Amino acid sequence: MSAKTTRKLTMAKAIAEAISLEMERDPRVFVMGEDVGVYGGIFSATAGLYEKFGPERVIDTPISETGFIGAALAAAMEGMRPIVELMFVDFFGVCMDQIYNHIAKNTYFSGGNIRIPLVLMTAVGGGYNDAGQHSQCLWGTFAHLPGLKVVVPSTPYDAKGLMISAIRDDNPVLYMFHKGLLGLGWMTLIKDSTGPVPEEPYTIPFGKAEVKREGKDVSIISVAMGVYQALEAAKELEKEGISVEVLDLRTLVPLDREAIINTVKKTRRVLVVDEDYLSYGMSGEVAATVVEHAFDYLEAPVKRLAVPDVPIPYSRPLEQFVLPLSSKIVNAVKELLRS
């Protein structure tokens, strides 16, 4: 990112700007989904696009995820480059056949003769008391299924660059934005959800993690809201003389295993923070990567902090209890350093 960049955007505006730039550049790019047009998207990720490009390229659909995601698949197979929004990732169950059996597999089934340049963007994350069908992350579910690239930005700068990369990719990309990081006044969950974003188009390559904070005593590896919670915890731990490195994976498929190994070699202690469920997910994959490729560098076992295997509660105290918040990260790091 240029040192001269002073303009700041919310993540929602950064995503909408990325889509707008690509729609200007390539007439094959269009957007479809529930409330993406006139309303501008329930999370403002498509705000302003309808007014600029009209109803033929920014298409409000009926509440039929199987139908409009299937339509986006067909459009991609015919050479268009659709961006289709699944309003909440929790709704994937009604259209999983389209996502996994067709979007993810049709290139393979065709022997590589058909490309699926489709972006499926969706909202993830809890913290605002919307209960078990509107608060999950589930990126581990999709990363487990071959055929999809999985992108999870944590900053407005990353959100724009990764979205442009996703739109230009000839493969299907699942683009997951955390609701609490979008900068929406009615649900902002962090103190500062804006960041510097250049006006010009730029891309961020998939599979390239980024160290968001340098440290030497312990590495925290995470994505999305977990990165912010880790950075907040790092500030508190610094007061006690504990130096924390924070690694933002940015994409889960492809996964930057080299960056994971390098941070382990540096600090020799690792905490994986994940707002997805603990079992069979991202935290387990990162931990396995460390054990398989950097075990000899470890001075303590890999520690994981994730959502326990329960539906996300509606009750605020119970929801706070299950989320991997900064206070829990502080305690987990101290436990790790004692081991």
Phi, psi and chi 1 to 4 in degrees:
 res  aa     phi    psi   chi1   chi2   chi3   chi4
   1 MET       -  135.4 -178.8  167.9   51.0      -
   2 SER   -64.3  138.2  170.7      -      -      -
   3 ALA   -66.6  -18.3      -      -      -      -
   4 LYS   -83.5   -8.6  -63.4  179.4 -179.5  178.7
   5 THR   -71.5  115.1  -61.3      -      -      -
   6 THR  -117.1  -18.1   57.5      -      -      -
   7 ARG   -64.6  132.7 -175.3 -172.2   70.8  143.9
   8 LYS  -116.4  139.2  -70.2 -171.2  174.9 -177.3
   9 LEU  -128.7  156.6  -63.7  180.0      -      -
  10 THR   -75.0  166.1   62.7      -      -      -
  11 MET   -64.3  -39.0 -176.4 -178.5  -72.3      -
  12 ALA   -58.5  -45.2      -      -      -      -
  13 LYS   -68.8  -34.0  -69.9 -178.8  178.5  178.3
  14 ALA   -65.7  -39.9      -      -      -      -
  15 ILE   -66.1  -47.6  -67.2  170.4      -      -
  16 ALA   -60.9  -38.4      -      -      -      -
  17 GLU   -66.1  -41.1 -177.3  171.6  -89.4      -
  18 ALA   -60.4  -45.5      -      -      -      -
  19 ILE   -63.3  -43.3  -63.7  171.6      -      -
  20 SER   -60.5  -44.4  178.3      -      -      -
  21 LEU   -62.3  -40.3  -71.9  169.5      -      -
  22 GLU   -72.7  -32.7  -72.9  -55.7  -73.7      -
  23 MET   -68.0  -34.4  -70.0 -179.6   73.4      -
  24 GLU   -67.9  -38.3  -70.4  175.7   -6.7      -
  25 ARG   -75.8  -36.5 -173.8 -174.9   69.2   86.9
  26 ASP  -133.5  112.5 -171.6  -18.8      -      -
  27 PRO   -67.4  -10.5   23.2  -33.3      -      -
  28 ARG   -78.8  -13.9  -62.7  173.4  -62.9  170.9
  29 VAL   -82.3  130.1  177.9      -      -      -
  30 PHE  -146.7  166.7   70.7   97.4      -      -
  31 VAL  -122.0  141.3 -178.7      -      -      -
  32 MET  -148.3  153.1   64.8 -170.4  -53.9      -
  33 GLY   154.3 -179.9      -      -      -      -
  34 GLU   -75.9  120.8  -62.2  164.1    5.3      -
  35 ASP    65.2   21.3  -69.1  -32.8      -      -
  36 VAL   -80.5  -16.8  -60.6      -      -      -
  37 GLY   -92.9  -95.8      -      -      -      -
  38 VAL   -55.5  -42.0  176.0      -      -      -
  39 TYR   -75.7  -23.2 -167.6   74.7      -      -
  40 GLY    84.0   14.2      -      -      -      -
  41 GLY    88.8  135.5      -      -      -      -
  42 ILE   -61.1  -24.9 -171.7  173.0      -      -
  43 PHE  -112.0   16.6  -59.8  112.1      -      -
  44 SER    66.3   17.0  -60.5      -      -      -
  45 ALA   -75.0  -12.0      -      -      -      -
  46 THR  -123.5   20.7   55.9      -      -      -
  47 ALA   -59.9  132.4      -      -      -      -
  48 GLY    87.0  -11.7      -      -      -      -
  49 LEU   -73.7  -38.1  -61.3  179.4      -      -
  50 TYR   -61.8  -43.9 -177.1   86.3      -      -
  51 GLU   -65.5  -32.3  -67.9   79.6    6.5      -
  52 LYS   -84.4  -37.8 -172.0  171.1 -175.8  178.9
  53 PHE  -115.4  -12.7  -62.5  100.6      -      -
  54 GLY    83.9  172.1      -      -      -      -
  55 PRO   -72.4  -14.7   25.5  -34.3      -      -
  56 GLU   -79.3  -21.2  -69.0 -172.4   -2.1      -
  57 ARG  -115.0  -10.1  -64.8 -173.1   68.5 -166.7
  58 VAL  -129.4   97.7 -175.6      -      -      -
  59 ILE  -107.8  115.9  -56.4  168.2      -      -
  60 ASP   -76.0  131.2  -78.3  -40.3      -      -
  61 THR  -112.7  162.6   67.6      -      -      -
  62 PRO   -65.9  167.8  -15.4   28.4      -      -
  63 ILE   -79.2   77.5  -57.6  175.0      -      -
  64 SER  -149.4   81.1  177.5      -      -      -
  65 GLU   -58.7  -40.8  -72.4   83.6   -1.5      -
  66 THR   -59.6  -40.5  -61.9      -      -      -
  67 GLY   -68.5  -52.3      -      -      -      -
  68 PHE   -79.3  -25.9   66.2   74.3      -      -
  69 ILE   -73.3  -35.4  -70.0  176.7      -      -
  70 GLY   -64.0  -39.1      -      -      -      -
  71 ALA   -64.3  -39.2      -      -      -      -
  72 ALA   -64.1  -40.0      -      -      -      -
  73 LEU   -58.5  -47.8  164.1   64.9      -      -
  74 ALA   -62.1  -40.3      -      -      -      -
  75 ALA   -62.5  -41.6      -      -      -      -
  76 ALA   -64.8  -40.5      -      -      -      -
  77 MET   -65.5  -24.0  -68.2  173.5   64.7      -
  78 GLU   -95.2    8.5  -71.0  -63.4  -39.4      -
  79 GLY   104.8   -3.0      -      -      -      -
  80 MET   -80.9  171.6  -59.2  -65.7  -73.8      -
  81 ARG  -128.3   77.2  -53.8 -172.5   79.0   86.6
  82 PRO   -76.3  147.2   27.0  -34.5      -      -
  83 ILE  -115.1  115.1  -56.4  162.6      -      -
  84 VAL  -119.5  132.2   59.6      -      -      -
  85 GLU  -102.4  124.3 -178.2  175.0  -73.1      -
  86 LEU   -94.8  111.0  177.5   64.1      -      -
  87 MET   -51.3  -49.4 -169.5  178.9  -73.6      -
  88 PHE  -126.4  139.4  -68.1   82.7      -      -
  89 VAL   -60.7  -27.2   72.2      -      -      -
  90 ASP   -58.7  -21.7  -43.0   69.9      -      -
  91 PHE   -83.4    4.9  -60.8  169.4      -      -
  92 PHE   -62.4  -22.6   82.7   92.0      -      -
  93 GLY   -60.6  -33.1      -      -      -      -
  94 VAL   -78.0  -12.2  -61.7      -      -      -
  95 CYS  -132.9   20.9   50.9      -      -      -
  96 MET   -64.1  -31.4 -168.9   56.5  165.9      -
  97 ASP   -61.0  -43.6 -175.7   55.1      -      -
  98 GLN   -63.6  -41.6  -63.6  -69.5   -2.5      -
  99 ILE   -70.6  -54.5  -63.6  170.4      -      -
 100 TYR   -88.0  -42.4  179.9   48.6      -      -
 101 ASN   -82.0  -12.6  -82.9  -32.5      -      -
 102 HIS  -126.3  -60.4  -61.6  -75.4      -      -
 103 ILE   -58.1  -46.5  -69.1  173.6      -      -
 104 ALA   -76.2  -25.3      -      -      -      -
 105 LYS  -111.6  -16.7  -66.0  178.9  178.4  175.9
 106 ASN   -64.9  -31.0  -82.7    3.4      -      -
 107 THR   -63.2  -42.4  -63.0      -      -      -
 108 TYR   -65.2  -45.8  173.4   78.8      -      -
 109 PHE   -61.6  -29.6  -72.6  156.7      -      -
 110 SER   -89.6    5.2   70.8      -      -      -
 111 GLY    66.7   27.8      -      -      -      -
 112 GLY    84.7    4.5      -      -      -      -
 113 ASN   -81.7  -16.5  -69.0  -51.6      -      -
 114 ILE  -119.0  130.6  -64.1  173.6      -      -
 115 ARG  -104.1  151.8  -65.7  -66.1  177.7 -178.8
 116 ILE  -124.3   76.9  -45.3  -68.2      -      -
 117 PRO   -78.8   72.9   30.4  -33.7      -      -
 118 LEU  -123.4  135.5  178.8  150.8      -      -
 119 VAL  -108.1  120.0  178.7      -      -      -
 120 LEU  -103.8  105.4  175.7   59.9      -      -
 121 MET  -103.4  145.2   67.9  175.6 -178.4      -
 122 THR  -154.3  154.1 -170.6      -      -      -
 123 ALA   -91.4  140.0      -      -      -      -
 124 VAL  -132.2  167.1  -57.8      -      -      -
 125 GLY   101.2  151.3      -      -      -      -
 126 GLY  -112.5 -159.8      -      -      -      -
 127 GLY   106.1    0.3      -      -      -      -
 128 TYR  -133.3   26.1   67.0  111.1      -      -
 129 ASN    61.1   50.5  -44.2  121.1      -      -
 130 ASP  -113.5   10.4 -136.5    6.3      -      -
 131 ALA    69.7 -168.0      -      -      -      -
 132 GLY   -75.8  -11.1      -      -      -      -
 133 GLN  -111.6    9.0  -67.9 -175.5   -7.2      -
 134 HIS  -141.4   16.9  -64.3   77.7      -      -
 135 SER  -134.4    2.8  -55.3      -      -      -
 136 GLN   -83.3  168.0  -61.4  170.3  100.8      -
 137 CYS  -106.6  -55.3  -72.4      -      -      -
 138 LEU    63.3   13.7  -59.6  179.0      -      -
 139 TRP   -64.7  -28.2   40.2   63.2      -      -
 140 GLY   -63.2  -34.0      -      -      -      -
 141 THR   -60.4  -47.8  -60.2      -      -      -
 142 PHE   -78.5  -33.1  -67.2   95.3      -      -
 143 ALA   -65.5  -25.3      -      -      -      -
 144 HIS   -74.1  -18.7  178.8   70.1      -      -
 145 LEU  -100.0  117.4  -53.7  174.0      -      -
 146 PRO   -66.1  143.4   20.7  -30.4      -      -
 147 GLY   116.2  -15.2      -      -      -      -
 148 LEU  -114.1  138.7  -66.6  171.7      -      -
 149 LYS   -87.9  143.2  -62.8 -176.3  178.0 -178.4
 150 VAL  -124.6  119.0  179.8      -      -      -
 151 VAL  -118.7  132.4  173.4      -      -      -
 152 VAL  -138.6   88.9 -168.1      -      -      -
 153 PRO   -74.4  155.2   29.0  -35.3      -      -
 154 SER  -120.2  -13.1   67.1      -      -      -
 155 THR  -130.8  158.0   67.6      -      -      -
 156 PRO   -58.8  -39.0  -26.9   36.1      -      -
 157 TYR   -60.5  -48.2  177.3   83.9      -      -
 158 ASP   -64.9  -38.2  -71.4   -7.6      -      -
 159 ALA   -59.4  -43.5      -      -      -      -
 160 LYS   -68.3  -50.4  179.5  176.3  176.4  178.4
 161 GLY   -64.2  -38.6      -      -      -      -
 162 LEU   -72.5  -33.6  -70.7  169.1      -      -
 163 MET   -66.1  -43.0  175.6   55.3   82.3      -
 164 ILE   -62.9  -41.2  -68.3  175.9      -      -
 165 SER   -62.0  -39.2  -66.8      -      -      -
 166 ALA   -65.0  -43.4      -      -      -      -
 167 ILE   -65.1  -36.3  -64.0  169.0      -      -
 168 ARG   -81.8  -12.0  -64.4 -178.5 -175.9 -178.3
 169 ASP   -73.3  140.6 -158.4  -61.5      -      -
 170 ASP   -85.6    4.6  -75.5  -25.6      -      -
 171 ASN  -114.5  159.6  -59.2  -74.6      -      -
 172 PRO   -68.2  134.7   22.1  -30.9      -      -
 173 VAL  -125.0  127.0  178.0      -      -      -
 174 LEU   -93.6  114.6 -179.7   61.5      -      -
 175 TYR  -108.7  113.4 -176.5   99.5      -      -
 176 MET  -113.4  116.8  -47.4  177.1   86.4      -
 177 PHE  -109.0  137.0   53.1   77.1      -      -
 178 HIS   -82.0  126.2 -165.5  -67.6      -      -
 179 LYS   -57.7  -36.1  -61.1 -176.8  -72.9  -74.6
 180 GLY   -74.1   -8.9      -      -      -      -
 181 LEU  -103.6   -1.1  -60.8  178.0      -      -
 182 LEU   -76.2  -17.3  -70.7  173.7      -      -
 183 GLY    84.8   24.7      -      -      -      -
 184 LEU   -82.8  130.6  -55.5  174.8      -      -
 185 GLY   -60.1  -28.3      -      -      -      -
 186 TRP   -87.5   -3.9   54.4  -83.8      -      -
 187 MET  -152.9   18.9   66.6  165.3  -58.2      -
 188 THR   -62.1  129.2  -63.3      -      -      -
 189 LEU  -108.4   -3.1  -55.8  177.9      -      -
 190 ILE  -125.8  162.3   59.8  173.0      -      -
 191 LYS   -67.5  -39.1  -64.8  176.6 -178.3  177.4
 192 ASP  -136.9  105.0 -175.4    8.3      -      -
 193 SER  -104.8   14.5   57.2      -      -      -
 194 THR  -108.5  159.8   65.0      -      -      -
 195 GLY  -161.9  165.4      -      -      -      -
 196 PRO   -67.1  132.3   22.4  -30.4      -      -
 197 VAL  -139.6  118.8  179.5      -      -      -
 198 PRO   -62.4  151.2  -20.6   32.0      -      -
 199 GLU   -73.8  -33.2  -67.5 -174.5   30.2      -
 200 GLU   -75.4  159.3   67.3  -87.8   10.0      -
 201 PRO   -68.0  146.2  -15.2   28.5      -      -
 202 TYR  -156.1  158.6   58.5   90.8      -      -
 203 THR  -119.3  154.9   59.8      -      -      -
 204 ILE  -122.0  122.4  -66.3  174.0      -      -
 205 PRO   -66.4  143.6   23.1  -32.6      -      -
 206 PHE   -70.9  150.7  -65.4  164.0      -      -
 207 GLY    79.5   21.1      -      -      -      -
 208 LYS  -125.3   98.8  -65.8  -65.9 -178.6 -177.5
 209 ALA   -70.8  166.7      -      -      -      -
 210 GLU  -136.6  134.4 -177.9  178.0   49.1      -
 211 VAL   -77.9  112.8  174.8      -      -      -
 212 LYS   -85.0  -19.5  -61.1  -64.8 -169.0 -168.6
 213 ARG  -153.2  130.6  177.5 -171.6  173.8  104.4
 214 GLU   -81.0  143.7  -62.1  -82.3   -6.5      -
 215 GLY  -159.7  173.2      -      -      -      -
 216 LYS  -132.1  -12.1   58.0 -176.7  178.1   61.4
 217 ASP   -96.5  -35.1  -65.3  -32.7      -      -
 218 VAL  -156.9  146.4   60.0      -      -      -
 219 SER  -106.4  133.0  -62.6      -      -      -
 220 ILE  -110.4  125.7  -59.2  176.6      -      -
 221 ILE  -114.2  128.7  -59.0  173.2      -      -
 222 SER  -161.9 -173.6 -167.6      -      -      -
 223 VAL  -142.3  162.0  -67.0      -      -      -
 224 ALA    52.8 -129.6      -      -      -      -
 225 MET   -61.2  -29.9 -178.1   61.9   75.3      -
 226 GLY   -59.8  -32.3      -      -      -      -
 227 VAL   -64.1  -45.2  173.1      -      -      -
 228 TYR   -66.5  -41.1  -79.2   90.6      -      -
 229 GLN   -63.3  -37.2  -62.7  -67.9  -11.2      -
 230 ALA   -67.0  -41.7      -      -      -      -
 231 LEU   -64.7  -38.5  -69.5  169.9      -      -
 232 GLU   -64.5  -43.1 -170.0   69.5   23.7      -
 233 ALA   -64.1  -38.8      -      -      -      -
 234 ALA   -60.7  -37.5      -      -      -      -
 235 LYS   -63.3  -41.7  -67.0  177.5 -175.8  177.2
 236 GLU   -67.7  -42.1  -68.2  -60.0  -47.3      -
 237 LEU   -68.1  -30.7  -69.9  162.9      -      -
 238 GLU   -60.3  -32.1 -172.7  177.4   35.0      -
 239 LYS   -63.4  -23.3  -62.1  174.2 -175.8  176.7
 240 GLU  -102.2   12.4  -58.3 -177.5   36.5      -
 241 GLY    80.8   17.0      -      -      -      -
 242 ILE  -100.9  123.5  -60.3  171.2      -      -
 243 SER   -98.2  117.4  175.4      -      -      -
 244 VAL  -112.4  131.8  174.7      -      -      -
 245 GLU   -98.9  135.8  179.7  150.2  -59.6      -
 246 VAL  -117.3  119.4  177.7      -      -      -
 247 LEU  -108.3  121.8 -179.3   67.5      -      -
 248 ASP   -98.2  114.9 -178.6   -1.7      -      -
 249 LEU   -68.4  -33.0  -65.6  173.9      -      -
 250 ARG    67.4  -43.9  -60.6 -158.8  -69.7 -169.0
 251 THR  -131.8  143.6   68.2      -      -      -
 252 LEU   -97.2  -29.8  -61.6 -174.8      -      -
 253 VAL  -132.8  108.9 -178.5      -      -      -
 254 PRO   -74.7  153.6   27.6  -34.6      -      -
 255 LEU  -102.4  131.9  178.9   63.8      -      -
 256 ASP   -83.1   80.3 -169.3  -11.1      -      -
 257 ARG   -67.0  -31.2  -61.8 -177.0 -165.2  -84.9
 258 GLU   -62.3  -41.8 -177.6  178.1   -0.4      -
 259 ALA   -65.1  -37.8      -      -      -      -
 260 ILE   -61.6  -47.6  -65.3  170.4      -      -
 261 ILE   -62.9  -41.2  -65.3  165.8      -      -
 262 ASN   -65.0  -39.9  -73.1  -20.7      -      -
 263 THR   -70.4  -32.0 -166.3      -      -      -
 264 VAL   -65.5  -43.0  173.5      -      -      -
 265 LYS   -60.6  -31.4  -71.1 -179.9  177.3  179.7
 266 LYS   -77.8  -48.2 -178.0  178.0  179.6 -177.5
 267 THR  -104.1  -24.8   68.8      -      -      -
 268 ARG    69.2    5.6  -62.9  177.1  178.7  -93.1
 269 ARG  -138.8  139.0  -70.4 -179.7  172.8   85.5
 270 VAL  -135.7  133.0 -179.2      -      -      -
 271 LEU  -120.9  125.2  170.7   65.8      -      -
 272 VAL  -100.6  123.4 -172.0      -      -      -
 273 VAL  -110.6  126.8  175.4      -      -      -
 274 ASP  -143.1  124.6 -171.1    3.6      -      -
 275 GLU   -83.3   -0.5 -162.5 -179.7  -37.2      -
 276 ASP   -84.9  175.7 -158.1   -7.5      -      -
 277 TYR   -68.3  153.0  -62.0  118.3      -      -
 278 LEU   -66.4  -46.2  177.3   66.6      -      -
 279 SER   -79.7  136.3  -62.2      -      -      -
 280 TYR    60.1   36.4  -52.6  101.1      -      -
 281 GLY  -128.3 -159.7      -      -      -      -
 282 MET   -57.7  -43.3 -177.8 -160.5   88.0      -
 283 SER   -61.2  -38.7   64.7      -      -      -
 284 GLY   -68.1  -37.6      -      -      -      -
 285 GLU   -66.7  -42.1 -175.6   64.0   27.9      -
 286 VAL   -66.0  -43.9  173.0      -      -      -
 287 ALA   -60.9  -42.0      -      -      -      -
 288 ALA   -63.7  -39.3      -      -      -      -
 289 THR   -60.1  -43.1  -63.1      -      -      -
 290 VAL   -63.7  -46.9  173.2      -      -      -
 291 VAL   -66.4  -39.1  171.3      -      -      -
 292 GLU   -75.9  -29.1  -69.5  170.8   -4.5      -
 293 HIS  -121.4  -10.6  -59.2  -73.9      -      -
 294 ALA  -142.8   24.4      -      -      -      -
 295 PHE   -58.4  -40.6  179.6   80.2      -      -
 296 ASP   -65.3  -17.1  -69.1  -17.5      -      -
 297 TYR   -89.3  -13.3  -66.0   92.6      -      -
 298 LEU   -73.5  136.8  -70.4  173.9      -      -
 299 GLU  -105.3   -2.1  -66.2 -175.2   -0.5      -
 300 ALA  -157.5  155.1      -      -      -      -
 301 PRO   -60.4  150.5  -21.1   32.5      -      -
 302 VAL   -63.3  135.4  178.1      -      -      -
 303 LYS  -113.1  142.3 -167.7  170.7 -175.3   64.3
 304 ARG  -122.1  139.9  -62.7 -171.1  -69.8  157.9
 305 LEU  -129.7  112.6  179.2   62.1      -      -
 306 ALA  -146.3  177.4      -      -      -      -
 307 VAL   -72.0  128.5  174.3      -      -      -
 308 PRO   -62.6  163.4   20.7  -30.7      -      -
 309 ASP   -79.2   65.2  -59.8  -31.2      -      -
 310 VAL  -136.2  152.1  -61.5      -      -      -
 311 PRO   -58.5  146.7  -23.2   33.8      -      -
 312 ILE   -64.4  123.0  -52.7  -62.1      -      -
 313 PRO   -72.3  152.9  -15.7   30.2      -      -
 314 TYR   -76.7  -40.7  168.5   75.0      -      -
 315 SER   -58.1  128.8  161.0      -      -      -
 316 ARG   -59.4  -48.2 -179.4  166.2 -179.8   78.8
 317 PRO   -58.6  -39.1  -25.5   35.7      -      -
 318 LEU   -70.8  -37.6  -70.9  176.6      -      -
 319 GLU   -63.5  -44.8 -175.3 -178.9   36.5      -
 320 GLN   -61.5  -31.9  -64.7  -67.2  -62.3      -
 321 PHE   -65.7  -34.8  178.9   76.6      -      -
 322 VAL   -91.5  -20.3  -57.1      -      -      -
 323 LEU   -78.3  146.5  -67.4  176.2      -      -
 324 PRO   -81.9   77.0   28.9  -32.8      -      -
 325 LEU   -81.0  167.3  -56.4  176.8      -      -
 326 SER   -60.1  -36.6   60.5      -      -      -
 327 SER   -62.3  -37.5   57.7      -      -      -
 328 LYS   -71.2  -34.6  -61.3  176.0 -172.6  176.8
 329 ILE   -64.4  -42.0  -63.9  173.4      -      -
 330 VAL   -56.8  -48.5  168.5      -      -      -
 331 ASN   -64.8  -39.3  -67.8  -26.5      -      -
 332 ALA   -65.6  -39.4      -      -      -      -
 333 VAL   -64.8  -41.6  167.8      -      -      -
 334 LYS   -64.0  -40.3  -69.7  179.5  179.0  178.9
 335 GLU   -62.6  -40.6  -69.6  176.5    8.0      -
 336 LEU   -63.7  -40.8 -173.4   58.4      -      -
 337 LEU   -71.7  -22.6  -70.0  170.6      -      -
 338 ARG   -82.8  -15.9  -73.4 -165.0  -66.5  -93.3
 339 SER   -84.8      -   60.5      -      -      -
